[in-house]
Amino acid sequence: MTNVTAATASDDAARDRPIPPMPSTPWWRSAVIYQVYIRSFADGDGDGTGDIAGLRSRLGYLRDLGVDAIWINPWYSSPLADGGYDVADYFAIDDRFGTVAEAEAFIADAHDHGIRVILDLVPNHTSDQHRWFQEALADPSSPARQRYHFSAGRDGGPPNNWRSVFGGPAWTQLADGSWYLHLFDPSQPDLNWDNDEVRANFLDVLRFWLDHGADGFRVDVAHGLVKHPEMPDVDAYGPVVHVVDSDDHPHWDRDEIHDIVREWRAVVDHYDGAVLVAEAWVHPDRLANYVRSDEYHQSFNFSFLETPWDAAALRSVIDESMRALSQVGASNTWVLSNHDVVRHATRFGLPDPARWRAWLRESDPSEPDRDIGQRRARAAALLLLSLPGAAYLYQGEELGLDEVWDLDDSVRDDPVWFRSHHTDRGRDGCRVPIPWTATGPSFGFGDAVAWLPQPPEFATLAAEVQAGDEASMLELYRTALALRRRHLSDDESFEWLASDPSVLSYRRGGVTCVINLGDEAAPLPRGEIIISSGDVHDGLLGTDTAVWVRA
Ligand code: NOJ
């Protein structure tokens, strides 16, 4: 009997490397990029909120994990009405996070650790506290209003039926009777991208941060910048946040967006190795438009994220994505979790993982099955990290953190909670600060209680507790990242192998990856098992388990 426990291989040498010189294949095509939600990563100054000092103190952890780059959620000056996606000054760091000098020193230090740094660009809207919006409010006849979308309205009401992604109408009326557009919170007025000053300003923002050492930008709401010039009603509103599949929506995925991206790309191309990454919730066929050779380098594959734990559905989304993106020569960008969605360890333990949005609105939410969720999350990690292309990890997934779905209502902070009149629990549950140690007021997050309370179970999931335990999620990720670098990163080849319909089996160069999503044990291919997400017995792979096998 062969018993192989998870994460058997170790590869310290592969983890310990500086940023390599630019190879012929650009670094980002197969990179592993770790998302840092800065408020919740590590608190260096003891005020309960994460910051640059805390993040800097954890660079060794990120290097040892083996990631190529990090993407940091917005750290700019902001009222934090939407966690920083409401920017008051794009050229300043919020006091709670640090200073521009600290940011610059941090980026240099990250580079010394072999880690590139991608920032978040928020071009669809500003904060209502931004100087531009304040100028627009001050004088109804001011040209400052042209930087945003103001309107006199229609028949005494808003100009159209557009809805805010966070709930309620997308228009707010001012005391002077005029309306302004906000696809998100009323404190996030949408910018008018037909305005030359708006366009010029963001080119300055790009240059400012690239000159401070940044390696690129993840672009917020990349599919929303341009609105239909006549602002017609939306014909039929489905769920407001979803993967858009339409080529003529009045405010999502309009073709004019691509001219703007080309202007940005021309700037970014002056900086060696810098990248643009689109947050565009669109169907793979339309996603391909965003990653044409003179536009974004990458665009998150949200169709993959939205796919339930089902072999046929996953096979089809993988095929569809690879087909669509290969037509423009782009590589795929796989992702399972981020700061906007229910953590996948919890999603996969729901009675219907695809209905996680509805679950957030249940008044008496059904309890997720934690064992199933964890087992699938381990298998999903080996799926994510073995597909050809780049992979994004969300902080804490390497610790197997669950969604904290039972936060007390009194601590909720997400505008979704408020805009939905307390009917949608929103995104706070995936933003609870990271546990680093088993003890302390915030499990090593900092010296104070964290801004969102951590549940007691976080003590057992702390990074310090998992490190060195080869059965832990952390060691699974560390080992998988090292093995990926050694065996999978240089080669984008991919070939499906024959298997039972409930099993995903494919070859990547010399490695065969098998993920069993069925109820029955599945046969293993011949060869050396270099990693498995769970125990393997007698040449059989159990339910919800994955392996990588070397011929
Ligand atoms: C997408 C971001 O990921 C999300 O957190 C934010 O609320 C909206 N865009 C609005 O900026």
Boltz pocket constraint, residues with backbone or C-beta under 6 A from the ligand:
constraints:
  - pocket:
      binder: B
      contacts: [[A, 82], [A, 85], [A, 122], [A, 184], [A, 220], [A, 221], [A, 279], [A, 339], [A, 340]]
      max_distance: 6.0
